Amino acid sequence: MRTHLWWVVLLLAPGLMAQSAANSKHARPEAAASVSVKDFEEMQRALAAQQEELTNLRQELQQAVGQVKQMALEAQQKAASLEGTAEQDRARNEVTALQADVSQLKTATASVALGLQEQQKETKALESPLAIHYKGITITPGGFLEAASIYRTHNENGDVTSTFANIPLGGSANSQLSEFRGTGRQSRIALLGEGKAGDWKLSGYYEADFLGAAPTANELESSSFNLRQRQLWAQAESSGGFSFLGGQSWSLLTTSRKGMTVRQEFIPLTIDSQYVVGYNWARQWGARFTKNFNNGIWAAVSVENPETNLSVVNPPPGVFGFNNSPNATSPGSQFTLNNTPGANGISTDVAPDLIAKLAFEPGFGHYEIKAVGRFFRDRIGGNNNLQGGGGAGFGAILPATKKVDVILEALAGRGIGRYASGLGPDVTLRPTGTIMPIQTLQTMAGIEAHPSPKLDLYIYGGDEYYGRSAYVDANGKGVGYGSPRNDVSGCSVESPSSSQPCQAQTRTLWQIQPGYWYRFYKGPVGTMQFGMSYSYTYKNVWAASNGPLPKGVENMIMTSFRYYLP
C-alpha cells in the first residue's frame, strides 16, 4: 500500500504543478485586450474544465494524505508494541518514511490549492478587470449616472445645487411659488491614472459633471447642459512621505476623513451638490505641498486661486476691482461677464489665498487645525487699496462606534464667506470705497451611521453668521453691510422697485438635513442605490428701517437613483 501511495506522489504532484503553471501562463489578464469574444468564451470553458480536473485531483491527494496518516499511526502503534524487540528499529524507520510521505503529499495538496486560487483570480480578472493597464500606467475609470428629483416649497430657479443664502424672503413672488425639477446633471465621469517613476508614485485625476450652464442652456426641449470640470490635478508622492499636488482639487481647507490623502476629503453624503449650510470647502486651482511624518501626523501648505465676493448697499461711485465693477465687463476674454443676465464676472485679485493645515490621528479619530490668509484689493479715486483677511478653524471625525461617526468643524475670521456652503460675502465697502472684510463664523456638525453594508443614514446641521459692518455716507444713507438704515420695505412685496427696494442682508443662516442611501445591489458589475433627503433652511436678515423684518424659510425634498461604475 505504501508503495502505491508513493507512486501517487511521484506521478500526480509534478504534473499538477506543471498543469497549474501552464494554466496560469495561458490565462494572464494582460492577454485580455488581444482576444476576441469567441476566444474569451473558449478560454472560459477551458478554464472551467481545468478547474474541475484540478479539483478532482486535489480530492484524490487529500484521500491519499488521510490513508498515509492512518498508516503512520498504525506503524507508530506497532513500534510501541515492539519495544525491546529486534524489529523495533525497522518499525521506526517505516514510521519516519511514512511521515516524509505525508509531508510531501501536503506540499502537493497546497500546490494544487494555490493553483486553483490563481485560476479563479485570473478568470475573475478576465471577466471584470478593475483597471486598464497602458504602458506602465494603471487607468481606473469611475463615476455614476443619476436620476434625481427636487421639490422646494419656495422657488429658487435651481437644479440639484441649492442657493442657501438667496432663498426667497417671505412675501416675494418666489416665496409664493413651489418648485419641482427632475435632473440628470449631477451624473459624473472620472478617470484616475497611476504609475511609478523610481521611488516616486505619479498620479493624475479627472472628474466632471454636467452642472455647468452656458447662457443658452435651458430645459425647453433638448435640455443640453455643459460639461463642467470638478477636479483636474496631478500629484507626485515620494517614498519618504513628501508629496506635491497641482491643479484643481478640493481646497486644503476642506476637512479630510483620513490623513491628508487626496480623494479622502470629508464630503457630506447629501444629494444636494451645495451640501450643507456651515460646511467649509472649495474646489479650485492650487499648488500643495504635504508631508506625512508616518506617526499619525501630517502637515501641508497650499496656494490657491482667490476670488472676492462683495456685498454693499449704496456703494460709492467709481469703485473698480470687483466682479460687478465697470472694469469687469471690458475687455473680456474667456469669462462670462456680469453684463450677461444671470452670470458673474471676476474680481481682479492681487495674490493667491494661503492655506496651512496640521492633522493628527492619535489612535481615536481624526483631528485637524487649519488657517487661511487672504488679500483684497480695489481702486477708487485714482488709488489702489489693499486689505488683508483670513481665519482659522478645526475639523474632527470621531468614531462613536464601529458603525457611527460624529463630524464637527468650524471656521471663524474676516473675509472668508466664499468658503462656506452659503456662499456669503467676503467684504463690504466703507463710504470712502476702502475695503472692510466681514466677520464670519461657520459651524457644522453631523452624524453618519452605517447599520448594515447596504444602508447609510445621516443627519447634518450647520450655521453661518455674517457680522454687521455699517456706515453712514455724507447724505445720511446707510453704507456697508447690515446697516440699520437699509430699506427693506420692498422685501415683502412681489415686485420691489427703486422707491420700495429690498436691501436686506443676511445675518444668520442655519439648516438641518437628514437623509439616507440604500444600496440594493453591489457586485462585480457596479452599485445600484437609492437615496432621499429632507432639509429645512432658515435665513435671518439684519434689522433695518421702513418695513417689517423679513425672513426666508425653505423646505426641500430630494431623491436620487444612481448607478456607480464598478
FIKOL-959283 format. One line per 5 residues: number of its first residue (from 0); their letters; for each residue x, z, y of C-alpha. Coordinates in steps of 0.02 Angstrom, whole numbers. Layout:
N
NUM	A	X/Z/Y | ...
END
This chain:
566
0	MRTHL	0/0/0 | 139/46/119 | 224/-123/88 | 61/-214/129 | 41/-122/293
5	WWVVL	222/-155/341 | 191/-341/322 | 37/-322/435 | 151/-251/568 | 282/-389/547
10	LLAPG	160/-533/545 | 25/-481/670 | 114/-388/810 | 238/-525/866 | 102/-655/852
15	LMAQS	-16/-554/958 | 115/-527/1095 | 157/-712/1096 | -29/-757/1100 | -56/-639/1247
20	AANSK	92/-714/1342 | 31/-891/1310 | -145/-850/1366 | -78/-765/1523 | 25/-918/1567
25	HARPE	-122/-1033/1535 | -245/-935/1644 | -144/-899/1801 | -255/-880/1956 | -136/-992/2054
30	AAASV	-193/-1139/1948 | -372/-1120/2001 | -351/-1232/2150 | -296/-1380/2041 | -427/-1380/1902
35	SVKDF	-595/-1468/1901 | -762/-1385/1866 | -761/-1458/1690 | -584/-1395/1660 | -632/-1224/1726
40	EEMQR	-783/-1214/1607 | -673/-1265/1459 | -545/-1135/1512 | -681/-1002/1515 | -738/-1049/1339
45	ALAAQ	-559/-1045/1276 | -527/-876/1357 | -687/-806/1278 | -634/-867/1105 | -459/-798/1128
50	QEELT	-526/-630/1185 | -640/-621/1032 | -492/-660/919 | -384/-530/1005 | -523/-401/989
55	NLRQE	-539/-432/801 | -350/-419/776 | -346/-260/880 | -480/-184/766 | -376/-230/612
60	LQQAV	-224/-146/688 | -322/10/728 | -383/18/548 | -204/-3/488 | -148/137/602
65	GQVKQ	-281/250/526 | -228/208/348 | -44/237/385 | -84/404/468 | -180/456/312
70	MALEA	-34/404/201 | 86/502/310 | -23/657/296 | -32/640/107 | 157/617/99
75	QQKAA	185/773/205 | 71/873/88 | 165/804/-62 | 333/851/14 | 270/1027/43
80	SLEGT	215/1042/-139 | 387/983/-197 | 478/1121/-104 | 633/1168/-204 | 624/1020/-324
85	AEQDR	735/869/-344 | 603/749/-274 | 591/838/-103 | 720/729/-13 | 640/569/-73
90	ARNEV	468/627/-14 | 537/675/157 | 616/502/175 | 449/422/137 | 363/530/271
95	TALQA	494/477/400 | 469/293/358 | 280/308/369 | 293/393/540 | 401/248/601
100	DVSQL	266/127/540 | 134/224/637 | 240/214/796 | 263/26/780 | 78/-1/744
105	KTATA	33/99/900 | 152/-9/1003 | 72/-167/936 | -103/-100/971 | -54/-54/1150
110	SVALG	15/-230/1174 | -149/-306/1116 | -248/-191/1233 | -137/-239/1380 | -159/-423/1338
115	LQEQQ	-348/-405/1336 | -346/-316/1505 | -239/-452/1583 | -354/-586/1512 | -505/-500/1589
120	KETKA	-419/-483/1759 | -365/-664/1760 | -537/-728/1709 | -616/-622/1847 | -489/-689/1974
125	LESPL	-534/-868/1925 | -720/-833/1942 | -713/-727/2102 | -547/-741/2197 | -531/-605/2329
130	AIHYK	-418/-709/2441 | -341/-881/2465 | -153/-899/2442 | -69/-1030/2551 | 119/-1048/2573
135	GITIT	154/-863/2553 | 6/-810/2661 | -145/-717/2594 | -302/-776/2684 | -458/-668/2668
140	PGGFL	-624/-733/2736 | -758/-611/2793 | -913/-586/2897 | -1100/-581/2870 | -1261/-678/2902
145	EAASI	-1400/-581/2988 | -1586/-599/3022 | -1629/-463/3149 | -1786/-417/3244 | -1802/-318/3406
150	YRTHN	-1952/-233/3483 | -1939/-147/3653 | -2080/-58/3743 | -2010/-120/3910 | -1940/-294/3935
155	ENGDV	-1750/-311/3955 | -1739/-501/3931 | -1615/-450/3797 | -1561/-502/3624 | -1485/-382/3499
160	TSTFA	-1371/-322/3641 | -1466/-196/3747 | -1438/-162/3932 | -1448/27/3934 | -1407/57/4117
165	NIPLG	-1530/-76/4175 | -1686/-28/4078 | -1838/-60/4189 | -1893/78/4307 | -2074/135/4293
170	GSANS	-2194/30/4397 | -2093/-130/4393 | -2164/-286/4312 | -2044/-275/4165 | -2095/-94/4132
175	QLSEF	-2272/-160/4102 | -2215/-292/3976 | -2154/-261/3800 | -2028/-374/3714 | -2013/-442/3536
180	RGTGR	-1875/-555/3478 | -1805/-620/3314 | -1623/-673/3310 | -1478/-725/3200 | -1349/-724/3339
185	QSRIA	-1254/-570/3280 | -1204/-663/3121 | -1016/-651/3109 | -871/-751/3040 | -698/-679/3013
190	LLGEG	-529/-730/2941 | -380/-617/2903 | -206/-689/2868 | -65/-580/2798 | 114/-613/2744
195	KAGDW	288/-537/2727 | 445/-579/2825 | 585/-471/2760 | 542/-289/2796 | 400/-340/2913
200	KLSGY	217/-368/2873 | 140/-502/2983 | -48/-520/3005 | -173/-610/3113 | -360/-586/3130
205	YEADF	-501/-694/3198 | -680/-635/3220 | -826/-718/3309 | -1015/-709/3328 | -1147/-810/3422
210	LGAAP	-1193/-689/3561 | -1117/-798/3696 | -1234/-898/3805 | -1199/-1043/3923 | -1315/-1063/4074
215	TANEL	-1413/-1192/3975 | -1439/-1083/3821 | -1622/-1042/3783 | -1748/-1018/3642 | -1869/-1157/3688
220	ESSSF	-1831/-1271/3542 | -1658/-1280/3465 | -1602/-1100/3503 | -1423/-1162/3521 | -1309/-1020/3574
225	NLRQR	-1121/-1017/3596 | -989/-956/3476 | -909/-801/3554 | -737/-727/3522 | -739/-545/3468
230	QLWAQ	-562/-519/3406 | -411/-634/3409 | -247/-544/3379 | -80/-547/3289 | 19/-396/3228
235	AESSG	193/-360/3161 | 223/-199/3063 | 392/-133/3007 | 427/-29/2853 | 484/109/2970
240	GFSFL	309/138/3040 | 326/38/3202 | 200/-98/3247 | 162/-217/3389 | -7/-298/3418
245	GGQSW	-51/-433/3545 | -214/-523/3581 | -397/-474/3596 | -444/-321/3494 | -539/-159/3507
250	SLLTT	-463/-60/3650 | -341/78/3607 | -463/192/3699 | -587/168/3556 | -587/313/3434
255	SRKGM	-508/274/3265 | -580/326/3098 | -411/340/3013 | -237/349/3090 | -217/210/3218
260	TVRQE	-231/67/3097 | -307/-88/3175 | -477/-133/3098 | -505/53/3062 | -593/92/3226
265	FIPLT	-747/202/3233 | -889/79/3265 | -1065/155/3261 | -1172/93/3117 | -1307/33/3237
270	IDSQY	-1393/-136/3232 | -1384/-140/3422 | -1223/-229/3470 | -1210/-122/3628 | -1200/27/3508
275	VVGYN	-1242/198/3584 | -1250/274/3759 | -1093/378/3786 | -986/280/3662 | -822/230/3748
280	WARQW	-749/63/3696 | -697/-111/3748 | -642/-271/3661 | -514/-357/3770 | -340/-430/3783
285	GARFT	-198/-307/3761 | -20/-279/3705 | 0/-121/3600 | 149/-25/3529 | 113/102/3390
290	KNFNN	224/223/3295 | 172/304/3131 | 276/461/3104 | 220/471/2921 | 171/654/2934
295	GIWAA	-7/638/2995 | 42/596/3175 | 26/430/3267 | 67/382/3446 | 26/222/3540
300	VSVEN	29/145/3713 | -51/-15/3773 | -75/-125/3925 | -249/-203/3930 | -350/-326/4032
305	PETNL	-430/-246/4186 | -596/-282/4270 | -686/-188/4410 | -872/-151/4409 | -932/-120/4587
310	SVVNP	-1094/-35/4639 | -1129/-10/4825 | -1281/-3/4938 | -1267/-77/5114 | -1086/-137/5092
315	PPGVF	-984/-176/5246 | -966/-363/5279 | -810/-463/5239 | -754/-373/5081 | -654/-478/4958
320	GFNNS	-588/-444/4783 | -742/-405/4677 | -847/-509/4558 | -983/-529/4689 | -868/-559/4838
325	PNATS	-862/-727/4930 | -688/-762/4860 | -756/-752/4681 | -853/-914/4699 | -721/-1035/4762
330	PGSQF	-606/-1101/4700 | -673/-1092/4523 | -582/-1132/4361 | -642/-1095/4183 | -754/-950/4229
335	TLNNT	-942/-948/4253 | -953/-880/4429 | -1078/-763/4507 | -1164/-903/4605 | -1238/-958/4438
340	PGANG	-1402/-865/4406 | -1381/-727/4276 | -1191/-739/4271 | -1047/-634/4336 | -887/-678/4423
345	ISTDV	-720/-590/4401 | -628/-464/4508 | -453/-500/4573 | -357/-359/4489 | -182/-305/4536
350	APDLI	-119/-233/4371 | -173/-202/4191 | -254/-43/4130 | -129/77/4049 | -186/173/3895
355	AKLAF	-99/304/3787 | -161/393/3632 | -100/526/3510 | -187/552/3341 | -173/693/3214
360	EPGFG	-233/713/3035 | -180/889/2983 | -273/882/2818 | -452/908/2876 | -524/772/2986
365	HYEIK	-456/653/3116 | -417/707/3295 | -353/613/3446 | -322/634/3631 | -315/485/3748
370	AVGRF	-291/438/3929 | -315/283/4038 | -241/239/4207 | -322/107/4318 | -281/14/4479
375	FRDRI	-410/-56/4601 | -391/-173/4750 | -497/-255/4883 | -467/-340/5050 | -557/-311/5216
380	GGNNN	-510/-336/5399 | -351/-430/5353 | -281/-288/5245 | -268/-258/5058 | -322/-86/5000
385	LQGGG	-259/-6/4839 | -336/141/4746 | -295/222/4580 | -413/293/4449 | -416/346/4269
390	GAGFG	-472/476/4146 | -435/574/3988 | -533/617/3832 | -535/658/3648 | -610/598/3486
395	AILPA	-638/684/3319 | -711/635/3150 | -742/786/3039 | -791/779/2854 | -927/912/2846
400	TKKVD	-946/874/2661 | -886/735/2546 | -1038/633/2597 | -1066/685/2779 | -957/652/2932
405	VILEA	-977/726/3105 | -915/622/3254 | -876/690/3426 | -799/603/3576 | -790/620/3765
410	LAGRG	-705/537/3913 | -701/601/4092 | -622/536/4251 | -644/421/4401 | -665/233/4391
415	IGRYA	-696/222/4202 | -878/165/4198 | -840/-1/4114 | -776/91/3958 | -949/162/3919
420	SGLGP	-1090/75/3823 | -1200/98/3977 | -1075/-11/4070 | -1087/95/4226 | -998/67/4392
425	DVTLR	-813/97/4415 | -805/105/4604 | -905/103/4764 | -855/74/4947 | -839/182/5099
430	PTGTI	-908/115/5266 | -731/55/5307 | -728/-52/5149 | -596/52/5060 | -622/90/4877
435	MPIQT	-692/253/4807 | -685/273/4615 | -844/351/4546 | -834/513/4450 | -893/484/4271
440	LQTMA	-922/584/4112 | -959/502/3944 | -1002/602/3788 | -1065/555/3616 | -1099/646/3452
445	GIEAH	-1157/582/3285 | -1187/622/3102 | -1160/493/2965 | -1221/532/2789 | -1193/435/2628
450	PSPKL	-1307/519/2498 | -1279/376/2374 | -1170/221/2362 | -1322/118/2413 | -1383/218/2563
455	DLYIY	-1310/259/2735 | -1402/372/2857 | -1350/402/3038 | -1404/483/3199 | -1310/468/3364
460	GGDEY	-1340/544/3533 | -1249/511/3696 | -1249/546/3881 | -1169/464/4033 | -1156/539/4208
465	YGRSA	-1109/446/4368 | -1065/554/4516 | -1127/535/4694 | -1009/460/4824 | -1119/447/4978
470	YVDAN	-1076/399/5157 | -1165/350/5318 | -1117/199/5423 | -1121/182/5613 | -1303/127/5606
475	GKGVG	-1358/280/5509 | -1381/186/5346 | -1327/257/5180 | -1171/176/5105 | -1085/205/4939
480	YGSPR	-1161/268/4777 | -1312/381/4760 | -1341/406/4946 | -1492/514/4992 | -1530/380/5123
485	NDVSG	-1558/244/4992 | -1730/166/4998 | -1822/175/4831 | -1995/128/4896 | -1992/-37/4801
490	CSVES	-1937/33/4633 | -2115/71/4577 | -2195/-93/4628 | -2197/-256/4531 | -2110/-360/4665
495	PSSSQ	-1984/-269/4778 | -1947/-353/4946 | -1825/-336/5089 | -1949/-225/5180 | -1983/-124/5022
500	PCQAQ	-1820/-127/4922 | -1765/-36/4766 | -1594/43/4798 | -1600/165/4652 | -1431/202/4570
505	TRTLW	-1407/285/4401 | -1366/471/4396 | -1380/506/4209 | -1415/402/4056 | -1448/477/3886
510	QIQPG	-1503/416/3716 | -1541/469/3538 | -1533/340/3398 | -1568/370/3212 | -1562/236/3078
515	YWYRF	-1516/187/2902 | -1440/49/2794 | -1491/17/2613 | -1386/-94/2500 | -1497/-162/2362
520	YKGPV	-1355/-269/2292 | -1166/-252/2299 | -1063/-351/2175 | -941/-494/2146 | -1044/-617/2249
525	GTMQF	-1062/-507/2404 | -1178/-375/2475 | -1362/-383/2522 | -1427/-244/2634 | -1571/-198/2749
530	GMSYS	-1568/-81/2897 | -1684/-9/3027 | -1654/92/3184 | -1752/176/3323 | -1685/227/3493
535	YTYKN	-1753/322/3641 | -1661/297/3806 | -1693/388/3969 | -1623/341/4140 | -1625/460/4288
540	VWAAS	-1575/400/4462 | -1507/489/4615 | -1636/564/4733 | -1667/456/4887 | -1793/427/5026
545	NGPLP	-1953/326/5050 | -2043/345/4887 | -2062/447/4728 | -1908/466/4619 | -1917/326/4488
550	KGVEN	-1860/342/4308 | -1833/225/4162 | -1885/252/3981 | -1854/132/3837 | -1908/139/3654
555	MIMTS	-1828/13/3537 | -1852/-28/3354 | -1730/-146/3269 | -1720/-213/3092 | -1581/-311/3009
560	FRYYL	-1564/-406/2845 | -1383/-450/2808 | -1281/-541/2676 | -1096/-494/2679 | -965/-607/2602
565	P	-877/-525/2453
END
